[in-house]
Amino acid sequence: MHESDRPRLIRINEVMRITGLAKSTIDALIAENRFPKRVKVAPRTTGWVESEVLEWVQSVIDRHRPPVEVLENACSPVGSFGSIAAPNRKHSLESVPVCARVRVRPRD
C-alpha cells in the first residue's frame, strides 16, 4: 500500500487549515451532523480521518457549483496554441488540454 493510500488522522489545526473554518464552526457543524465526527485517539486526544474531511470539502464545492456540460469536443493541447509557460520557468503546461466551449446546466 502506498503511503498516500493509508488512512491518516489529522488534528484540529489541520482540519481548520483544510476547510478554512474556525474551531467553533466545526464544532457547530458536528453538533448538527453536517461534518465528519471526531475519532478518539487517546483519553485527551481526538482527530479526524483525513479522507472524510477532504470528501466533505468536495461535497461543499459540488453543492455550490453548477454542473458543467461540454458542448463539443473543443479540447486541444495548449502546445497547439503555443506554450503558456513563462520564460525561465522549469515546467511548461504544453500538455494541459484547454476546452473552449462549455455550457452551465441548471441544477435538476
Sequence and secondary structure as in RCSB ss.txt:
>XXXX:A:sequence
MHESDRPRLIRINEVMRITGLAKSTIDALIAENRFPKRVKVAPRTTGWVESEVLEWVQSVIDRHRPPVEVLENAC
SPVGSFGSIAAPNRKHSLESVPVCARVRVRPRD
>XXXX:A:secstr
  GGGS  EE HHHHHHHH   HHHHHHHHHTT S   EEEETTEEEEEHHHHHHHHHHHHHHHS  EEESS  E
EEGGGG   S TT S   TTSEEE  EEE    
